[in-house]
Amino acid sequence: MERKGSKQLYNKLLFIYTAVIVCVVLALMFYFWNSTRNSYLERNQEYLHRMHEEAVEYVNDCRDISTYLHEELYKSNMEMNDLLHYLTDAPEKYQEYRLDTYSQYKLLDYNGIEDFSATAFEAYPSLKRLAFVSYSKGDLTSFNGSKSIYRREDGDVALERIKSGNLAESGEFSFLKEIRDPLNMQNVGAMIVTFHAKRFGNILTAYNLPELIIYNESGTLIYASCSDCKVEEIEKTEGAAELEEKLNAYIQSTNLENYHIISYLKKAKAAEIPFSIMIMIAGVAVAVFLISEFLVNYYLKRVSARLNRILDGMTQVMGGDLTVRLAAEKNGDELDVIACHFNEMCEKLDLHIQKSYLAEIDQKNAEMSALQSQINPHFLYNTLDAIAWMCEDGKNEDAEEMVTALARLFRISISKGHELIPIEKEVEHAKSYLKIENYRYKNKFTYSFEVEESCLSYLCNKITLQPIIENAIYHGVKQMIDEGEIWIRIFEDGEDIIFQVEDNGIGMTEEQCREILRKEPGDRTGIGIKNVNDRIKIYFGSNYGLNITSELDEGTCVTIRMPKVREEEYEKK
């Protein structure tokens, strides 16, 4: 039955621990899953922001380059004059100007518009095309990086594109810089600086998830990282909030001159955890669960085994075997405490049984000795002889008092078989004994009682004072030349009652005091002081009993300590 209970406890604890582990593992898994998701979301949002900034920065850099090239044109008179003649003169006239200028500066390097363009391409790799438009002639010349090669296009078509704001084709973007004659500030043409859009692909590659769309004011798609981007729908969207809702994405938008730069990150992908990370989190969760379950199962099996040992020990004790002892593992836990307390309990129980058995024997022996000594032959013979002498001498009243005191003495001694009697009866018993002894010894000593009234209702061991008084008479005042004195005091001390019997007799040495409590004297001491001390300790415990103090030629004082015992408490036992 006990083992079944232990197994049930093991199963309950295992179920509870397993449920707790599952909850904790799921909570931790959810926490790490959510933390990882938020981490990826924050990271990807940061990527979106950085990618957008880099795209805008690239467009700004290209714009600055175009501004710088435009300013450089005006810094060189030779190149500016060459460009002005190119834009305003007929081709034949422009060739004459070139030849005349070359012959004029033959000893110097001649720097024309071709040199300017070639230098620009060398300095800026992102530059794709450099074009010049003549408003007066209606043509366009483009340079693509070669110093000597250029091509002409239909100026009307070019001018139409310029007017519509469509300066570049898909995959490139351009900036228009007007060219004015420094002398009259007349607008003679324009410089179109075109850059590669492939740099945006490199930016996107570094950040992976975000998408990028760039289009101009005319709606021409300059760059798009997505294949299904519909610029027309995006153009119709008003505001970033509407666009964000439409695309279901996080949006970064910037308008730069005539270009619209839109970076976005799909919300579904923003917080997407890589599959490898998902497998890792799940694997860690399973590993934590298995390890925790193994440790819990191992620990519970050990606890269950220890509980079974305790239950087996209890079963043996229930069968009466008090020699059972449990082995403590010295873990310092509650089961070790139970094992230690169990062993201590068995030891104390065994000792208690033995002590109780021995104490009961001692109590019976003490009571028997007390009963046997109630009628001391010598005391009885001497008392009866004294009564007879009184009758012969005609002291009938004294004889009557002696008979009455003797009867009261033996009536109280018997006390209906009770070990405890009221202190009032014990005092009466002591007074009867003293009266008899005082008659016998012809008033060789005097005695007095100082008893607190509150003490009389409490109980004490019967025949407690008489042996002490007897010892004071026979070994104290009897051997004195002068008259002896005996004082009996009874008073309260907290929860205890103190009895004191003091005499002014010949006294004793310390060794004699100790000897009295170790063994019974062999002479007329009644049941003896040791018997009184033993009965008190057996009945009330080792904290109570007798204490003897004495000085030679000064006297002896015997102090008895008992607890306060009321009659109703004694009757319940």
C-alpha positions as CSV (number, residue, x, y, z in Angstrom):
1,M,0.0,0.0,0.0
2,E,2.8,2.4,0.9
3,R,4.7,1.6,-2.3
4,K,1.5,2.2,-4.3
5,G,1.2,5.6,-2.6
6,S,4.8,6.4,-3.4
7,K,4.3,5.4,-7.0
8,Q,1.2,7.6,-7.2
9,L,3.2,10.5,-5.8
10,Y,5.9,9.9,-8.3
11,N,3.5,9.9,-11.2
12,K,1.8,13.0,-10.0
13,L,5.0,14.9,-9.5
14,L,6.3,13.6,-12.9
15,F,3.1,14.9,-14.6
16,I,3.3,18.2,-12.8
17,Y,7.0,18.7,-13.6
18,T,6.4,17.6,-17.2
19,A,3.5,20.1,-17.6
20,V,5.7,22.8,-16.0
21,I,8.6,22.0,-18.3
22,V,6.3,22.0,-21.4
23,C,4.9,25.4,-20.4
24,V,8.3,26.8,-19.7
25,V,9.8,25.4,-22.9
26,L,6.9,26.7,-25.0
27,A,7.1,30.1,-23.2
28,L,10.8,30.3,-23.9
29,M,10.3,29.1,-27.4
30,F,7.7,31.8,-28.0
31,Y,9.9,34.4,-26.3
32,F,12.9,33.5,-28.5
33,W,10.7,33.2,-31.5
34,N,9.1,36.6,-30.9
35,S,12.5,38.1,-30.0
36,T,14.1,36.7,-33.1
37,R,11.1,37.9,-35.2
38,N,11.4,41.4,-33.7
39,S,15.1,41.4,-34.2
40,Y,14.7,40.5,-37.9
41,L,12.0,43.1,-38.2
42,E,14.1,45.8,-36.7
43,R,17.1,44.7,-38.7
44,N,15.2,44.7,-42.0
45,Q,13.6,48.1,-41.2
46,E,17.1,49.4,-40.5
47,Y,18.2,47.9,-43.8
48,L,15.3,49.6,-45.6
49,H,16.3,52.9,-44.1
50,R,19.9,52.5,-44.9
51,M,19.3,51.3,-48.4
52,H,17.0,54.2,-49.1
53,E,19.6,56.6,-47.8
54,E,22.3,55.1,-49.9
55,A,20.0,55.3,-53.0
56,V,19.2,58.9,-52.3
57,E,22.8,59.6,-51.5
58,Y,23.8,58.2,-54.9
59,V,21.3,60.3,-56.7
60,N,22.5,63.4,-54.8
61,D,26.1,62.6,-55.6
62,C,25.2,62.4,-59.3
63,R,23.4,65.6,-59.1
64,D,26.4,67.2,-57.4
65,I,28.7,65.8,-60.1
66,S,26.5,67.3,-62.8
67,T,26.6,70.7,-61.0
68,Y,30.3,70.5,-60.7
69,L,30.8,69.6,-64.4
70,H,28.6,72.6,-65.3
71,E,30.7,74.9,-63.2
72,E,33.9,73.5,-64.6
73,L,32.8,74.5,-68.1
74,Y,32.7,78.2,-67.1
75,K,36.1,78.0,-65.5
76,S,37.9,77.2,-68.8
77,N,37.7,79.9,-71.5
78,M,39.0,77.6,-74.2
79,E,36.5,74.9,-73.5
80,M,33.6,77.3,-73.0
81,N,34.4,79.1,-76.2
82,D,34.6,75.8,-78.1
83,L,31.3,74.7,-76.7
84,L,29.6,78.0,-77.5
85,H,30.8,77.9,-81.1
86,Y,29.7,74.3,-81.3
87,L,26.2,75.1,-80.1
88,T,25.7,78.2,-82.3
89,D,27.8,77.9,-85.4
90,A,27.1,75.8,-88.5
91,P,29.2,72.7,-88.7
92,E,31.5,74.2,-91.4
93,K,31.9,77.4,-89.5
94,Y,32.7,75.5,-86.3
95,Q,35.4,73.5,-88.1
96,E,37.0,76.7,-89.3
97,Y,37.0,78.0,-85.8
98,R,38.6,74.8,-84.6
99,L,41.3,75.0,-87.2
100,D,42.0,78.6,-86.5
101,T,42.2,78.1,-82.8
102,Y,44.4,75.1,-83.2
103,S,46.8,77.0,-85.4
104,Q,46.8,79.9,-83.0
105,Y,47.5,77.6,-80.0
106,K,49.6,75.0,-81.9
107,L,52.4,75.3,-79.4
108,L,49.9,74.6,-76.6
109,D,47.5,71.8,-76.0
110,Y,44.2,72.6,-77.3
111,N,41.3,71.7,-75.0
112,G,37.9,71.4,-76.7
113,I,34.7,69.9,-75.6
114,E,36.0,66.4,-76.4
115,D,38.8,66.8,-73.9
116,F,36.3,68.0,-71.3
117,S,34.0,65.0,-71.8
118,A,36.9,62.5,-71.8
119,T,38.2,64.0,-68.5
120,A,34.7,63.8,-67.0
121,F,34.4,60.1,-67.9
122,E,37.8,59.3,-66.4
123,A,37.0,61.1,-63.2
124,Y,33.5,59.7,-62.7
125,P,33.0,56.0,-63.5
126,S,29.3,56.3,-62.8
127,L,28.9,58.7,-65.7
128,K,27.2,57.0,-68.6
129,R,26.7,59.8,-71.2
130,L,27.4,63.4,-71.6
131,A,25.2,65.2,-74.1
132,F,24.9,68.8,-75.4
133,V,21.8,70.2,-77.0
134,S,21.8,73.2,-79.4
135,Y,18.6,75.3,-79.2
136,S,19.5,77.2,-82.4
137,K,20.4,74.2,-84.5
138,G,18.0,71.7,-83.0
139,D,20.5,68.9,-82.7
140,L,22.0,66.8,-79.9
141,T,25.5,65.4,-79.5
142,S,26.4,62.7,-77.0
143,F,29.7,61.6,-75.7
144,N,30.0,58.1,-74.2
145,G,33.5,58.2,-72.8
146,S,35.6,58.4,-76.0
147,K,37.6,61.5,-76.6
148,S,37.1,61.4,-80.3
149,I,33.8,59.6,-80.9
150,Y,30.5,61.4,-80.7
151,R,27.2,61.0,-82.3
152,R,24.4,63.3,-83.4
153,E,20.7,62.8,-82.9
154,D,17.7,64.6,-84.2
155,G,17.5,67.7,-82.1
156,D,13.8,68.1,-82.4
157,V,13.2,64.7,-80.8
158,A,15.7,65.5,-78.1
159,L,14.2,68.9,-77.4
160,E,10.8,67.3,-77.2
161,R,12.0,64.9,-74.6
162,I,13.7,67.7,-72.7
163,K,10.5,69.7,-72.7
164,S,8.5,66.7,-71.4
165,G,11.1,66.2,-68.7
166,N,12.0,62.7,-70.0
167,L,15.8,63.2,-70.1
168,A,16.8,59.6,-69.7
169,E,15.7,56.2,-70.7
170,S,15.0,53.2,-68.5
171,G,18.1,52.1,-66.6
172,E,19.6,55.6,-66.4
173,F,18.9,59.0,-65.0
174,S,19.9,62.4,-66.1
175,F,20.3,66.0,-65.0
176,L,19.8,69.1,-67.3
177,K,22.1,72.0,-67.0
178,E,21.4,75.1,-69.2
179,I,24.3,76.7,-71.0
180,R,24.3,80.6,-71.4
181,D,26.7,82.8,-73.2
182,P,28.7,84.6,-70.5
183,L,28.8,87.8,-72.5
184,N,25.1,88.3,-73.1
185,M,23.6,85.6,-70.8
186,Q,21.6,84.3,-73.7
187,N,20.4,80.7,-73.3
188,V,22.1,78.8,-76.2
189,G,21.7,75.2,-75.2
190,A,21.8,72.6,-72.5
191,M,24.1,69.9,-71.0
192,I,22.5,66.6,-70.1
193,V,24.5,64.5,-67.7
194,T,23.4,60.9,-67.6
195,F,24.4,58.3,-65.0
196,H,24.2,54.5,-64.8
197,A,21.3,53.1,-62.7
198,K,23.0,49.8,-62.2
199,R,24.6,51.1,-59.0
200,F,21.1,50.7,-57.4
201,G,21.4,46.9,-58.0
202,N,24.6,46.8,-56.0
203,I,22.9,48.7,-53.2
204,L,20.0,46.3,-53.2
205,T,22.3,43.2,-53.2
206,A,23.8,44.3,-49.9
207,Y,20.4,44.5,-48.2
208,N,18.6,41.7,-49.9
209,L,14.9,42.1,-48.9
210,P,13.9,45.7,-49.6
211,E,12.6,46.8,-53.0
212,L,13.5,50.0,-54.9
213,I,11.5,52.0,-57.5
214,I,12.7,55.1,-59.2
215,Y,10.7,57.0,-61.8
216,N,10.6,60.5,-63.2
217,E,7.9,63.1,-63.4
218,S,6.7,61.9,-66.8
219,G,6.2,58.4,-65.4
220,T,9.1,56.7,-67.0
221,L,10.4,53.9,-64.9
222,I,14.1,54.5,-64.2
223,Y,14.8,51.6,-62.0
224,A,12.8,48.9,-60.4
225,S,14.0,45.9,-58.4
226,C,10.6,44.1,-58.7
227,S,9.4,42.6,-62.0
228,D,5.7,43.4,-61.4
229,C,6.1,47.0,-60.3
230,K,3.2,49.1,-61.7
231,V,4.4,52.7,-61.7
232,E,0.9,53.9,-62.9
233,E,-0.8,52.6,-59.8
234,I,2.0,54.1,-57.6
235,E,1.7,57.4,-59.3
236,K,-2.0,57.5,-58.6
237,T,-1.5,56.9,-54.9
238,E,-1.6,60.0,-52.7
239,G,0.6,60.1,-49.7
240,A,3.0,57.6,-48.1
241,A,0.3,56.2,-45.7
242,E,-2.0,55.3,-48.6
243,L,0.9,53.8,-50.5
244,E,2.0,51.8,-47.4
245,E,-1.5,50.4,-47.1
246,K,-1.8,49.6,-50.8
247,L,1.6,47.8,-50.9
248,N,1.2,46.4,-47.4
249,A,4.7,47.4,-46.8
250,Y,7.0,49.7,-44.9
251,I,7.7,52.8,-47.1
252,Q,10.6,55.2,-47.5
253,S,9.9,57.9,-50.1
254,T,11.9,60.9,-51.3
255,N,11.3,63.4,-54.1
256,L,14.6,64.7,-55.6
257,E,14.2,67.3,-58.4
258,N,12.2,65.4,-61.0
259,Y,12.8,61.9,-59.6
260,H,10.7,59.9,-57.2
261,I,12.6,57.4,-55.1
262,I,10.5,54.8,-53.3
263,S,12.0,52.1,-51.1
264,Y,9.6,49.6,-49.5
265,L,9.7,46.3,-47.6
266,K,6.8,43.9,-47.6
267,K,5.5,43.4,-44.1
268,A,5.1,39.7,-44.6
269,K,8.8,39.4,-45.4
270,A,10.0,42.0,-42.9
271,A,9.6,39.7,-39.9
272,E,10.2,36.5,-41.7
273,I,12.6,34.2,-39.8
274,P,14.9,32.1,-42.0
275,F,14.1,28.4,-42.1
276,S,17.5,27.5,-40.6
277,I,16.9,29.7,-37.6
278,M,13.4,28.2,-37.2
279,I,14.9,24.7,-37.2
280,M,17.6,25.8,-34.7
281,I,15.0,27.3,-32.3
282,A,12.8,24.2,-32.5
283,G,15.9,22.0,-32.0
284,V,17.0,23.9,-28.9
285,A,13.5,23.7,-27.5
286,V,13.3,19.9,-28.0
287,A,16.8,19.5,-26.5
288,V,15.9,21.6,-23.5
289,F,12.7,19.6,-23.0
290,L,14.4,16.2,-23.3
291,I,17.3,17.2,-20.9
292,S,14.9,18.7,-18.4
293,E,12.6,15.7,-18.5
294,F,15.6,13.4,-18.1
295,L,16.9,15.3,-15.1
296,V,13.5,15.6,-13.5
297,N,12.8,11.8,-14.0
298,Y,16.2,11.0,-12.6
299,Y,15.7,13.2,-9.5
300,L,12.1,12.0,-8.9
301,K,13.2,8.3,-9.1
302,R,15.9,9.0,-6.4
303,V,13.3,10.9,-4.3
304,S,10.8,8.0,-4.8
305,A,13.4,5.5,-3.8
306,R,14.2,7.5,-0.6
307,L,10.5,7.8,0.2
308,N,10.1,4.0,-0.2
309,R,13.0,3.5,2.3
310,I,11.3,5.8,4.7
311,L,7.9,4.0,4.3
312,D,9.6,0.6,4.8
313,G,11.2,1.9,8.0
314,M,7.9,3.2,9.2
315,T,6.3,-0.2,8.4
316,Q,9.0,-2.0,10.5
317,V,8.5,0.5,13.4
318,M,4.7,-0.2,13.2
319,G,5.6,-3.9,13.6
320,G,7.5,-3.1,16.8
321,D,11.1,-3.0,15.5
322,L,12.6,0.1,17.0
323,T,16.1,-0.8,15.9
324,V,15.4,0.5,12.3
325,R,17.7,3.3,11.2
326,L,17.5,5.2,7.9
327,A,20.5,6.1,5.9
328,A,20.7,9.9,5.3
329,E,22.4,11.0,2.0
330,K,23.6,14.2,3.6
331,N,22.0,16.3,0.9
332,G,20.6,18.6,3.5
333,D,17.1,18.4,2.1
334,E,13.8,17.7,3.7
335,L,14.0,14.0,3.2
336,D,17.4,13.9,5.0
337,V,15.8,15.9,7.8
338,I,12.9,13.4,8.0
339,A,15.4,10.5,8.0
340,C,17.4,12.1,10.8
341,H,14.3,12.9,12.8
342,F,13.0,9.4,12.2
343,N,16.2,7.9,13.5
344,E,16.2,10.3,16.5
345,M,12.5,9.5,17.1
346,C,13.2,5.7,17.1
347,E,16.1,6.2,19.5
348,K,14.1,8.4,21.8
349,L,11.1,6.1,21.6
350,D,13.2,3.1,22.4
351,L,14.9,5.0,25.2
352,H,11.6,6.3,26.5
353,I,10.1,2.9,26.6
354,Q,13.1,1.6,28.5
355,K,13.1,4.6,30.8
356,S,9.3,4.4,31.3
357,Y,9.6,0.7,32.1
358,L,12.5,1.2,34.5
359,A,10.9,4.3,36.0
360,E,7.7,2.4,36.6
361,I,9.7,-0.3,38.4
362,D,11.6,2.4,40.4
363,Q,8.3,4.1,41.2
364,K,6.8,0.8,42.4
365,N,9.9,0.1,44.4
366,A,9.9,3.6,45.9
367,E,6.2,3.3,46.8
368,M,6.7,-0.1,48.2
369,S,9.6,1.2,50.3
370,A,7.5,4.1,51.5
371,L,4.6,1.8,52.4
372,Q,6.9,-0.6,54.2
373,S,8.4,2.3,56.1
374,Q,5.1,3.8,57.0
375,I,5.1,1.6,60.1
376,N,8.7,1.7,61.3
377,P,8.8,-0.8,64.1
378,H,11.3,1.2,66.2
379,F,9.3,4.4,65.8
380,L,6.0,2.6,66.6
381,Y,7.5,0.8,69.6
382,N,9.1,3.9,71.0
383,T,5.9,5.9,70.5
384,L,3.7,3.3,72.1
385,D,6.2,3.0,75.0
386,A,6.0,6.8,75.5
387,I,2.1,6.6,75.5
388,A,2.3,3.9,78.1
389,W,4.6,5.9,80.4
390,M,2.3,8.9,80.1
391,C,-0.6,6.7,81.2
392,E,1.3,5.3,84.1
393,D,2.3,8.9,85.1
394,G,-1.3,10.0,84.8
395,K,-0.7,12.2,81.9
396,N,-3.8,11.1,80.2
397,E,-4.3,14.3,78.1
398,D,-0.8,14.1,76.8
399,A,-1.3,10.4,76.0
400,E,-4.5,11.3,74.2
401,E,-2.7,13.9,72.1
402,M,0.0,11.3,71.3
403,V,-2.5,8.7,70.2
404,T,-4.4,11.3,68.1
405,A,-1.2,12.5,66.4
406,L,-0.1,8.8,65.7
407,A,-3.5,8.0,64.2
408,R,-3.4,11.1,62.0
409,L,0.1,10.3,61.0
410,F,-0.7,6.8,59.7
411,R,-4.0,7.9,58.2
412,I,-2.3,10.5,56.0
413,S,0.5,8.1,55.2
414,I,-1.9,5.6,53.6
415,S,-3.9,8.4,51.8
416,K,-6.1,5.9,49.9
417,G,-3.2,4.8,47.8
418,H,-2.6,8.2,46.1
419,E,1.0,9.3,45.5
420,L,0.1,13.0,45.5
421,I,-1.7,14.6,48.4
422,P,-2.6,18.3,49.1
423,I,0.3,20.2,50.8
424,E,-2.1,21.0,53.6
425,K,-2.3,17.2,54.4
426,E,1.5,16.9,54.1
427,V,1.9,19.8,56.5
428,E,-0.6,18.1,58.9
429,H,1.4,14.9,58.6
430,A,4.7,16.7,59.4
431,K,3.1,18.5,62.4
432,S,1.8,15.1,63.8
433,Y,5.3,13.6,63.4
434,L,7.0,16.5,65.1
435,K,4.5,16.5,68.0
436,I,5.2,12.8,68.6
437,E,9.0,13.2,68.4
438,N,8.9,16.3,70.6
439,Y,7.1,14.3,73.3
440,R,9.6,11.5,72.9
441,Y,12.6,13.7,73.2
442,K,11.0,15.8,76.0
443,N,11.1,19.1,74.2
444,K,14.8,18.8,73.3
445,F,14.0,20.9,70.2
446,T,11.5,23.5,69.0
447,Y,10.0,23.8,65.6
448,S,8.0,26.3,63.5
449,F,6.0,26.4,60.3
450,E,6.0,29.3,57.7
451,V,3.6,28.3,55.0
452,E,2.1,30.6,52.4
453,E,-1.7,30.2,52.4
454,S,-1.8,30.0,48.6
455,C,0.4,26.9,48.6
456,L,-1.9,24.6,50.7
457,S,-4.2,23.7,47.8
458,Y,-1.5,22.4,45.5
459,L,-0.4,18.8,45.6
460,C,2.9,17.2,46.5
461,N,4.4,13.7,46.9
462,K,3.2,12.2,50.2
463,I,5.7,11.6,53.0
464,T,8.0,14.3,51.6
465,L,8.7,16.4,54.7
466,Q,8.7,13.6,57.4
467,P,12.0,11.9,56.2
468,I,13.7,15.3,56.0
469,I,12.5,16.3,59.5
470,E,13.5,12.8,60.7
471,N,17.0,13.4,59.3
472,A,17.2,16.8,60.9
473,I,16.2,15.3,64.4
474,Y,18.5,12.2,64.4
475,H,21.5,13.7,62.7
476,G,21.2,17.3,63.6
477,V,19.5,18.6,66.8
478,K,19.5,15.2,68.7
479,Q,23.3,15.3,69.2
480,M,23.3,19.0,70.3
481,I,23.9,20.0,73.9
482,D,21.9,23.1,73.6
483,E,18.2,23.2,72.5
484,G,17.7,22.6,68.8
485,E,15.5,24.4,66.3
486,I,13.8,23.3,63.2
487,W,12.2,25.6,60.7
488,I,9.8,24.4,58.0
489,R,9.0,26.9,55.2
490,I,6.7,26.4,52.1
491,F,6.4,29.2,49.5
492,E,5.8,29.9,45.9
493,D,8.6,30.5,43.3
494,G,7.1,31.3,39.9
495,E,5.5,28.1,38.7
496,D,7.2,26.0,41.4
497,I,6.7,25.3,45.1
498,I,9.7,25.4,47.4
499,F,9.9,23.3,50.6
500,Q,12.7,24.1,53.1
501,V,13.6,22.2,56.2
502,E,16.4,24.0,58.2
503,D,18.0,23.1,61.5
504,N,20.7,24.5,63.7
505,G,22.3,21.2,64.3
506,I,25.8,19.9,64.1
507,G,25.8,20.1,60.3
508,M,27.6,18.0,57.6
509,T,30.4,18.1,55.2
510,E,29.9,18.5,51.5
511,E,30.8,14.9,51.0
512,Q,28.2,13.8,53.5
513,C,25.6,15.9,51.7
514,R,26.4,14.2,48.4
515,E,26.5,10.8,50.0
516,I,23.0,11.1,51.4
517,L,21.6,11.5,47.9
518,R,23.7,8.6,46.5
519,K,22.7,5.8,48.9
520,E,20.4,4.9,51.7
521,P,21.8,5.3,55.2
522,G,21.7,2.1,57.2
523,D,20.1,3.5,60.4
524,R,16.8,4.9,61.5
525,T,16.1,7.3,58.6
526,G,12.7,6.0,57.6
527,I,12.2,5.8,53.9
528,G,15.3,8.1,53.6
529,I,16.1,11.3,51.9
530,K,17.3,9.6,48.7
531,N,13.9,7.9,48.4
532,V,12.2,11.2,48.5
533,N,14.5,12.7,45.9
534,D,14.1,9.7,43.6
535,R,10.2,9.7,43.9
536,I,10.1,13.5,43.0
537,K,12.4,13.1,40.0
538,I,10.6,10.0,38.8
539,Y,7.3,11.8,39.0
540,F,8.2,15.3,37.8
541,G,11.5,15.0,36.0
542,S,15.2,15.8,36.6
543,N,14.6,19.5,37.0
544,Y,13.0,18.9,40.4
545,G,14.1,17.2,43.6
546,L,16.3,17.9,46.6
547,N,19.3,20.2,47.3
548,I,21.3,20.0,50.6
549,T,23.4,22.8,51.9
550,S,25.2,22.5,55.3
551,E,28.0,23.8,57.4
552,L,29.6,22.1,60.4
553,D,28.4,23.4,63.8
554,E,26.0,25.8,61.9
555,G,23.2,23.6,60.7
556,T,21.7,22.1,57.6
557,C,19.1,23.3,55.0
558,V,17.3,20.9,52.7
559,T,15.5,22.6,49.8
560,I,12.8,20.7,47.8
561,R,11.5,22.0,44.5
562,M,8.2,20.7,43.0
563,P,6.0,22.1,40.2
564,K,2.6,23.5,41.0
565,V,0.1,20.7,40.5
566,R,-3.6,21.3,41.0
567,E,-5.9,18.5,42.1
568,E,-8.0,18.7,38.9
569,E,-4.9,18.2,36.8
570,Y,-3.8,15.2,38.9
571,E,-7.3,13.6,38.5
572,K,-7.1,13.7,34.7
573,K,-3.9,11.6,34.7
